[in-house]
Amino acid sequence: MVKIDLNGKWKMKNLLKEEWIDAKVPGTVFTDLLNAGLVEDPFYRDNEDKIQDLFLEDYEYVREFEVLSSHLRNDEVILCCEGIDTLADIYLNKQLIANTENMHRTYKFDVRKNLVVGTNEFRIVFHSPMKYIQSKADLSRLPSILGNTGIEQIRKAQCVFGWDWSLSLPDSGIWKNIFIECNSTAVIDEFYITQHHECDKVTLQANIDFKIWDNKSLIAEIIVTGPDNNTIIAKGQVDAVNKKYIANIEIANPKLWWPNGYGEQPLYEVSMFLKDGDTVIDSQKINIGLRTIVLRREEDEWGLSYEFVVNGKALFLRGSNLIIEDNVVTRYSSKRTEKMLKDCVEANFNCVRVWGGAFFPSDNFYETCDRLGVVIYQDFMFACHAYPVHEEFIDSIKEEIRDNVKRIRHHACLGLWNGNNEIETILEIFIGEAPLFQTIRSALKYSKLSNDEESCVKEEFIKLFGEVIPNLLKELDPQTSYVRCSPSNDVYFKHDENRGDSHYYIAYDMMTPYRRQREHYFRFVSEMGFQSYPSMKTIDAFTLPEDRRPDSPIIYKHQKSRGGNQTIETYMQQDINVPKDFEKYVYASQILAGEVLKYAIEHMRRNRGRCMGVITWQLNDCCPVVSWAGLDYFGRWKAQQYYSKRFYAPVLVSAAEEGSKVDLYITNDTFDTINGTLKWELKNNVSAVIIHDSKDVSIEPLSAKNCIQLDFSDMVKEFNPESSYIEFSLTSENNELGCGTAIFVPAKEFKFMKPEINVSLDENETSILLKVKSAAYARSVGLDLEKADCIFSDNYFDVSANAVKVIEVKKSSLSEKLTIDQFRNQLTVVSLYDIA
């Protein structure tokens, strides 16, 4: 195989103008304009408004490249476009060779007849995606709740047209590698490796398909190298008629791959060679993990289960939803992706959902998830709209799915194929009679669909997600489970939290108080979240000082959710008051988001067995905004991420408080029985102990247990909920496995005393150690650095008077090298007392 690399330097210009600028491939129109100084950073203040006209224009890219006579003597000369975004006309030596219309596909074209020996010219014309969707808007089956009607008519990441957490930046360009591939004799065309698991044995079946152009007798060889470097070799003759080779490879005493927190992630290297005698003609190499992952859905006492069974064990999935990593796709990097995923593991995630309004991540993303033990709940790229099902559109979708399933299906991390995001929910809104749906339609000024319209969109939905996609998966990846929609259940167009996965946002449930979340007993939640502001350092990066207030036009420009700021403030007022100081307002919003999620997710984990997973909305930001993310645009941990680390801990100790009553639960999401002592103390606001006790407990693996039930109105004379709190901990063999505190009233009603928090610092070779002390009960103690960034081992935590909370900051997590004195000078401390 010989490649002619077409990446690198190109020229680009507006199709209707004369001036060319330098361009880089892979890249995009917007990035090239930005690099040329012709546009400003879209994330700063209201610059988003200034760039929108760019996307109504057409652009062209050109470059020259050399072709040798030896290139044209090959049996196959193919142009490979791994990513063309999106509507493009491709010319080679002034001959139109193809039109593209799908960002998610890999395109391959035979170009032998279009090439000449010597200098060749490549030209690609990109047409405006905005003009295209505007021209197709009248074909939309449904009004769009999110705006941008017509975006479902184009196979492009939908969120780039704007979403409730994303700015509008519908870019174009050659966004992935482009090259010409010259092949002779034979090549490996595609392969599929399946696993059959038995006791102490896994059999791999390798199915390899070839392209063969001559009649030579060819040999296929497969070498499987285990994590211990032992090898197993299969070798045989290629079937020249069917152009296939099939081998069964038995692995004794296999080392199984497990999600994060349940075991190791050993990977087996599978190398495939195509040989002419001893000469290697072509080769491919992948890493696989030996495991089974099945979505189990069985009737039980509550309805229909929704649980992921890994290697025979029903595991509780804990994770978050990935959106695109950046609105400017050229700012992606493998280093940034790896840091984000390592932050997931650090926060006890074992799962990430790849959301369907974006695009499929890179190979590097899935390889990193394989290594880290992060299970992927993988959407196909459809979200929140009714899609056309005409023949041309379906044909393009089929190729898109083939390309991506073949690319992703071997990864150990792949846990589920999901047809789409929320389309059944959207249809329910437009066809349902429930009061909530009527309220939503009224607020959006939409009408209920007519019977004919309803019948049409239902039929099209069922065809695409109930027939076309699952039928393809039966051929391409029958070993991975498929569901048609998130959320959905076993009945079309009728959500039931007892029979499927759910999406739940309290703000969209008629602004219900967040403590009512415990009235729900979901089987699985694939979206749940609450908005908060990003770090003040992030806000400073896109604002001027006069912008830094909740109601400023620039803050609203970076709040993409309709009514989002009002929602934050409504719930803030209910629970912790609304600070006048903007920095404290930002802190309060983050604490609020953490508390809302903690309240719900601890409840779900206490009901392990009935509920078997939570995937919060959302993991990351693609631009600096107010959003549901745990990691803001610059990767800074918001309070939500630290809360997640605690409520996703494999061993969770939690309190279900109501009035004067408290039940203490232990959730054990490990494979070991836990034997320990559960201690509790009722304290006043200066941490004096009022009453205390302890109990020896034993919790079986993969279970949750209500261990202690308390009612302080019976136990304590004149129990005062406004100045009392309970502190609890689980210890085993002198090791603390979990701890926490709980108060009995909203934080704004609690009588906090001035904590006078003191932080002393020490260091060793790898870490800076902080010892946090308080003179009174301090709640939600937030630590930060004024300029630098780091990750604290714990943050936004509670601390009792006279206790010592030790926090570690690994020096490797610092964004810049700091001495201990510089660290001390930058350190800031805040608690809920400061906003009372």
N, C-alpha and C positions, 0 to 999 in steps of 0.2 A: 504494500500500500504506500502510495506517495500522496502527500498533501500539498496543495498550493494555498498558503495562508493568506486570507484576504482581510485579516484584522489589521489594525494600525492606522496609518494616516490616510484620510480621505479629504475631500473638499465638500462643502455644503453651502447651499444658499436657498433663499426664498425663491420659489419657482418663477415668480413674476418680476424678480429683481436681477441685477447684473452682478452684484458684488458677491464674491465667494469668500468664505472663511475656512480656516482650518477645522477639521473634524477628526474625531477619534472613534474608532470602532473596536470593540463593542461600545456603544454610546447612544445618545439621543439628541434630538434637535435642541431641546431646552438646554441640556448640558453644554452643547457646543456654543450656543448663544451666550450662556453664562460665562464660559471660559473666554469668549471673545470680548467680554465686557459690554455686551449689547443689552443685557437685562440685569436686574438686581435680584438679590437673594429673595426668593418668594416667601420665605418664612418670617421676614422682618416686617413688623407693623402691618400695614395694609398693602404690601407689595403684591399680594395675591391678585388684587383687582387690576393691577397694572399689566399683568401678563396674559389676561384671558384672550385678547385679540390675536395673540400668537398662534393659538390653536384653531383659528379659523382659516389659516393659510396652508398652502401646500409647499413642500420642500423637496429638494433633490440632493442626492449624494453621488459623487463620481470618484473614481480612481482608476489608475492603470496598473496592469500587472503583466508579468512575462510568462509565456507558455513555451515549453521546449517541445521539440518533435517527439521526444521519448514519452512525454505526457500523453500525447494523442495516440500512441501505439498500444495503450492499455485497453483491456476488454471493456472497461466501464470508466466513464468520466462524469462524475456527479457533482453538481453544486449543492452543498449542504448549508442550509440556513437554520441554525438552531433556535433563532428567535427573531422574527420580523414583526415589529409593532407599528401598525397593524395593516392598514390599507395601502398596499404598495404595488407599483408596477416595476418589474425587474427587466432591465435591458442589458444585453451583452452584445457589444459591437453594433449598437444601434438597432438590434433586433429584440423585439418584445418576446421574452421567453416565459413569463409567468405573471399572474396577478395573485396577491395574497390578501387574506381577509381575517386571519386568525392569529392573535398574539400567542396563544398557548400551544401552537403546533410547531413541529420541526418539519421544514419543507426540504424536499430533495428533487432536483431536476437534472435530467440528462442533458448535458451541454456540449457534448463532443462536437456536434455539427455547427455549433455557434462560435467555437474557438478557432484561433489561427495561431500558427507558430510565430512567436515574436510578441509584440506589444498588443494587449487587448484592453478594451475599455469597459468598465462596469458602471452602470448608472441605475439608481433606484429612485423613483419618485414616490413620495409619501403624500397621501391625500388626507385632508383634515378630518379627524374623527368626529369633531363637533358638528361640522356641516353634515356629515353622514347621519348622525343620530337625529339631527333636526329634520332631515329629509325623510326619516323613517318613523317619526314620532306618531303619525296617524295610524301606524300598524300595531301600536301597543295594545295589548289585550286588556290591560288594567291601568287605571290612573296610578301614578307612582307616589307612594307615601313619602319617599325620599326625594322626590323631584327628578329632574333629568330624564323625563319620559323619552324612550327611544334607546336607552343604553343597553337594553336586552336584545336589541337587533344586531349588535356587533360583538364579536368574540374578542373582547378586550377586558382587562381588569376593570370591573365596574366602579370600584371605589376611587379610581383616578379622576372620575367626573365630579367628585365631591361626595362626602358621606358625613355622617354625624360625628366624625372624629377626624376628618381628612379634608384638606383643601382641594380645590379643583386644579389639576395639572395633567390633562389628558395628552401626554407627550407622544412622540413617534420616534422611530429610529431602528437601527440594527442593534438590538439590545443584548444579543448573545453572539457567540462565535459564528463566523462565516468562513467557509473554505471550499476548495474543490478537491475531491477525493478521487484518486486514480487507482483502479484495482485491476489485477490480472489473475488468471488461473482460477482462483476461488477465494472467497472470504467468508468469515462467520457473519451470517445475516442477523440472526437473533437467537436467543436462548431462554429457556424457562427451567428453573430448578425447583422441584417440589420436595416436600419432606413427609416421610411417613414415620411416626413415632411409635415405638413399642418399648417394653420394659428393657432398660439398659441398652437400647439400640435405636439408632435413627438411620433410615435408608433414604439417601438422596437419589432422586431420579433426575438426571440431566437430559434435557431435550434440546438439541442444537440443530438449527437450520442453517444451510449454507447457500451461497450463490456460487455456482460452478460453471466455468466457461469452456473447459476442455475435458478430455476423456482420461486424464491421468487417474491413477489409483491413489487416493488420498487417505491419510490416517488422521483420526481425531484422538487427542490425548487430553485427559482431565487429571489434574493434580489437586487434591484437597489437602491443605496444610492446616493442622489444628493449632490451637493456642499454645500447645506444648511442643510445636514444631515437628510433630510426627506427620508423616505424609501417607496418603492413600492414592494410588494411581489406577485409572481406568483408561484403556487404550483399545482402539478398534478401527475397523474399516468404515469409511464413510459410505453410506448407501447412495450410490451415484444416481440412481433412478429417482428416488424421493428426495435426494439432497438433504439427508438427515443423519444424525447419529444420536442414539439413545443409550444411556448407561445407567446402571443402578450401582450406587456406591454405599456400602454399609459401614457405619461408624459405630463401633462398640464403645460402651461407657462414655456416652457423649457428655460434654460440658454444656449445660443449658444456659441460654441467655435469659436474663430476668430484667424486669423494669427496675428503675432506681429504687433502692430501699429494700429490695427483696432478694438480692443476690448479685452475682457478678454479671458482666457483659462480655463473655468470651466470644470471639469471632473466628470463623473458619474461612481461610482464603481459598477460593476456587479459581484455579487458573485453567483456561481452555486454550488448546493449541490445535491449529490445523497445519498438517505437515505433508510435504512431498518428499518422501523418504525421511532423511534427517533434517531437511530444511524447513524451518518454520515459515509458513506463508502468511498466517494471520494469527492473532491471539487476542483474548479478552480476559479480564480479571475482575472479580468482585469479592466482597466480603459478605458472608451470611452469618446469622445467628441461629442456632438450633433451638427452636421454641415452637409452641402452638399458641395462637391467640384466637379465641372465638367469642363472639358476642352471643351470650346465652339468653334466650327469651322463652321462659316457661311459665305456665299458669301456676300461681301460688295463692296464699291466703289474702294477699293484698291486690292482686290483679295479674299483671304479666311482668315478669322480671326483665331487667335490662342491666346485665352485668358482664364484664369482661373476664373471661376465664383464661389464665395464662399458665401453660404447663399443668393444667388440671386444677389450678387454684383460682377461686373467685376473688379477684382483687378489687379494692376500692380505688378508682382512678382519681387523682388529685392534680389539677392543672389549670391552664388558662388558654385563651384563644389568641393565636397569632394572626395579626393583620399583615399588610405589607410592611417591610422594615423601614422604608423611606419613600416619600413621594418622588424624590429624585433617585431613580433606580441606580444611577452610576455611583451613588454614595454607599451602595452595599459593599461589604467586605467580609471575607471569611473570618477575620479576626473579630469583627463586630458581632457576627452571627454566633460565633463560638462563645463569646462573653455573655450574650443574652441567654443562651441555652445553659451555660454553667450557672448563671444566676437563677435559672429555674431549678436546677438540681440543688443549689445552695438553699433554696426556699422550699425544699422537700416536694417538688413537683415530680410526678412520674408520668405526666401526660401533657401534650400540647395538641390543641385542635388547630389544623390549618383551615382557616375560614374561607368560604366559597365566593366571596366577592372580590377576590384578589387575583393572584396567579400562583402557579405551582412553584415552590421553592427550588433552589439549586440542589445538585447532587451533594454538595458540601453540607447543606442543612441536614439531609437525611443521614449522611455518614456520621455527622456529629451526634445526632440523636441515637444512632446505633451504639456509639461508644459510651454515651452517657446514660443509656437506659431510659430514654424518654419515648413513651408510646405515642404514636401519631394517630389522631382521629382525623382522617383526611377527607375533606370536602372535595367534590368536583366543583368547577368554577361557575356556579350558578347561585344567584342570591336575590331574593325579595322581588322578583318580577315573574310575569308569565311569559315564557319563551316561545318563539315561533317553532313550528315543527314541519315546515315545508322541506322538501327533499334535499335541496341544496344545503340548507342549514344543518339538517341532520347528518348529511354526509361529512360536513366539516367537523361536527362534534364527534363523530365516530373516529375520525383520524386523530383528533386532539386527545381523545381518551386512550386510543391505542398507544400513541406516543408516550403519554405520561404513565400509564399503567405498566407498560413494559420497562420503563425507566425506574419506577419506584418499587415494583412488586417484590423484589428480592430483599428489601431492607428488613432487618430484624425488627426495627421500630414500628413498622406499619401494622396498625391494629384494626383499622376499619376504613372501608370506603363509604362515604356518605354522599347521596345524590345532590343535595342542595341545601342552602340555608334559608329557612323560614318561608318558603314559598307556600306551603300548606297553610301556615298561619296567616299570610297575607290574603290567601283565597278565603279563609274563614272570615276575615274581617269584612270582605266584600259580599259574602253570601250568607253570613250567620245572622240569626235572630236574637242572639244573647244581648242583654242590655249593654255590656261592655263594647261589643262590636257596633251597636247602634250609636253609642256615645262617641267612639273613635270616628265613625263615618261622619257624624254631625260636626265634630270638631274640624275635620279636614274638608268639610263641604263636599263629600262624595256621596253618591247614591248607591243603593244596593243593586247588584247586577240583576239584569233580567234573566228569566229562565233560560233563554237561548244563549245568552252570554255565559251564564253559569255552566251550562252543559258543555259549551265549547272549551272553556279554560280547564275544566275538569278532564275532558278527554285528552287534551294536549298534554297536561301534566302527567296523566297516567301513561300515555304513550312514551314520553321521554324518560321518566324516572321509574316507571313500573315495567317497561318493556325494553326500550332501546339499551339503556345503560346496564341493567342487570343481565340481559342476554349477552352483551359484550363481555361482562365480567365472568360469566360462566365459561367463556372461551379463554380469556386472558389471565384470570387470577381466581379460580374457583376456591382456593384455600383461604381467602380473606373474606370476612363477613361484609355484607352490604346492607345499608338502610337507605330508604329513598329520600329522607329529609331529616333535618334537625331544626325544630323538634318534630316528632311524629310518633305514631303508634301503629298498631295492627289494623286500624280502621282508617280509611281515607277521609281526610278533611274533617276530622273530629278529634281535637286534642283531649287527652285524658292523662293527667299526671300519674295515674295508677298503672298505666299500661305502656309507657314509652319514656323517651327523654323529654325534657322541658326546657324552655327559656323563661326566666322570671326576673322582672325588674319591678321593684315596689313602686317606683314613680309612675310606671305605666299601668299599675293596678289602682287607678283612681287615687294616687298619692296616699296609699294606706300606710299607717304607722309601721315602722320597720319591725317592731316587736311582734307584729302579726305574721311574720314569716314562719314562725313556729307552728302556725295552723296548717301548713302545707307539709305533705309527706311524699316528696317526689321520689320516683324510682331512680332517676338520673337527671342531672342538670348540665346541659351543654352550653348554657349561657346564664350568667347571673352577675350583676355588677352595680356599682354606684359611682358617679363621677366625683372627681376631685381635681384641684389645681396641681400643676406640676411644681417642681422645686422653684424657689425664688430665684435661684441662679439661672434656671431655664427661662423664667419670666423676664429677668433682666436682659437676657440675650435677644429678645424680640420686641422690647418696649423701650420707651423713654420714661423718665421719672414721672411725668404727668399722666402716663397711661396706667399707672399701677394702682388701680382701684377696681372693684368688681363691676362697676357700671360704666367703665370707660369704653368708647367705641373700639379701641384696639383690643381690649380684653374680649369684648363681644365678637370681634372678628376671629378670635382664636377659640371661640366657643361655638362649635358647629352643631350642637344639639338644640333643637327648638325648645325653649323653656328650660335649658340646662342650668343656667345660673340661678333661676328662680327656684328650681327643684333643690339645688344644694342649700340655698338659704332657708327654704321652708323647713327642711329636715334639721338643719343646723339650729334653727330657732327652737324646734321641738326638744332638742336634746342638750345642746351645749352653749346656747346663746350665740349671737352674731358679733364678733369682735369688730371694733372700729378701725383698729390698726390693720393694714393690709397684710403684712407679713404674718400676723397672728391669724388673720382670716384664712390665709393659705394653709397654715398649719391645722386650723380647725377643720377645714374641708377634708384634709387627708385623714385626720383622726376619724372623722365621721364615716368616710368610706370604709376604713378598716373595721370600725365597730359594726356597721351594717352587715358586712360580709361575715364577720366573726359570729355574729348573732345567728345567722342563718346556717352557716356551714358547720359550726359545732353541733347544732341541732341535727343536721343531716348525718353527720358522722356518729352521733349517739344512736341513730336509727340504722346503723350498718346492717345490711341484709335486706332491709326494705329499700333503702337508698344505697346505690353502689358507685356513685361518682359525682364529682362536681368539677366543672371546667368554667372558671370565672371569665367574665368579659371585662377587660381584655388584658393581654400580656404587655403589649408595647404600644408606643406611639410612632407614627410615620412622619410627624411634623410637631412642632411645639404648640400644644393645645391643652385646653381643659378637657379631660376625658376620663374614661373608666380604667385607664391603664395602671398597672402596678409599676412599670418601668417607664419613665418619661422619655422624650425624644432622644436625650443625650445618655440614656441608659441609667439615669439616677434612680435609686430606689425610693419610691414614694412610701408613705406609711403602709399602704395596702400590701406591698411586697413583704415587709417585715411581719405584718399581721399574718400573711399567708404562711410564712415560715413557721409560725406558731400553730395556727389552726390546721395546717397540713402535716404537722409532726407525726411520725409513725405511731408514737404513743402519745395520745392526747388526753389530758386531764381537763375536764370542763365542768362548769357550773350552770345548771338550769335553774335560774332564780325567778320567782314570781311572788310578789308581795313579801311576806316575811319567810317564805319557804325557799329552800335550796336543796336540789338533788345534785350530788357529785358523781360524775360518770368517768369511767376510764374506757377509752377506745384503743384497742390493741390491734394495729394493722401490721403486725410482724408474725413470723412463723414460730415464735417462741411463746410459751406460757410465761406470764409475768407474775411473779410473787413479790409483794412489797408491802409497804406501809403507807396508807393514805392519811395524811394529817390535815387538820383544819383548825383555824383560829378565827373567832369573831373579834374584831378590833374596832376601836374608835378612831376618829380622824387623826389622832396623834400616835396611833399604832399601839396603844395600851391594850393588852389582851383582856377581853370581857369573859370569854368562855372558850374552851378548846377541847379537842379529843383526837383520837386516832383509831385506825382500824387496819388490821392485817387483811390483805386482799389477794385474790388469785384470779387472773383474767386469762382465759384461754386464747390461743392464737386466732387471729382474724375474727375478732368479736368485740362487742361493746357491752358494757355492764353498768347498771345503776348501783353504785356501791354504798352510798350513804344518803339518807333522807333526813333533812333537818327542818324544824319550824321554830324560828327564834321567838315568835310571839308566845310560845309555850315555855321556851327554855330560858328566856331573859326577861326579867322584870323591866317594864318600861323600855322595851326595845325601840331604838330610835333609828329608823332607816336613813335619815338625812345625815347622820354622822357615823354610821357603822358600815364596815365592809368585812367580807370574809376572804381570808387568804388560805390557800390549800396547796399541797404538794404531794407527789408520789415519790417515795425513795425505795431503792432496792440495793441492798449491800452497800449502803452509804453513798450510793450514786443517785442524784436527783434525775428522775425520768421525765418530770413534767411539773408545772406549777402555774398558778394564776391567782387573780383576785376578781371579786365581783362586788358591785354596789347594788343597792336595792331601789334606787330612784334614778331618774335622768341626771346626768352629770351636772347640769345647771342647778339642780336642787340640792346637790351634796355640799356640805359645809366644809370645803377644803381649808386647811390651815396653811399658812405660808411655809413651803417646804424647805427653803434655804438650802437648795441642792448644792452639794460640794462634789467636785470631780478631781481626784488626784490621778496623776499619770506616771506610768513606769514603762520601760521597754526592754525587750530582749532583741536578739539578732533578727528575728523575723516579724515581730509584732509590737504594736503599741497597746498597752493595757490600761484601761480606764476603770477606776474604782469609784462608783457612784454611791453617795450617801445622802440621806435626806433627814431633816428634823421632824417631818410629819409625813403622813401618807401622801405620796406623789403619784399622780395617775398620768399615763401617756407621756412619759418623759421622752422628749425628742432631742436627739443629738445631731449636730451637723457641723460642717466646716464652712467658713465664710466664702472661700474661693475654691479650694481644692475639693476633690470628691474622694470618697472611700466607701467601703461597706463595713458596717458595724456588725458584730456577731449577733447583736439584738438591738432593737431600737423601738421607740414609742412604747416603752414598757412601763410597768407599775413598780414602785419600790416603797417598802415600809420604812418607817423611821428606825434608825439604828441598824438597819440591815446594810449589807455591802453587796452591790450588784457589780459584778466584774464583767466588763465588755472588752472584747478583743478586736483590734483592727489589724489585719494582716498588711504589712507594708507593701506587699505586692498588689493590694487593691487600691492603693493611693494613686490618684491621677498625676501627681507630681511628688518628687522626693521632698520630704519635710523632716526637719529635726524635731525632736520631742518638744522643744520650746516653740517652734513655729506651729506645730500642731496645737499646742495649748493656746497660743494666741489667736488661732482661727476658730477654736471650738465655741459653739453656741449651745445653750441648753434652754429648753422651754418645757412647760407642763400645763395641764389644764387649769391649774391655779392662776396662771397668767392671763387667762381669757375669761375668768369668772366674773 
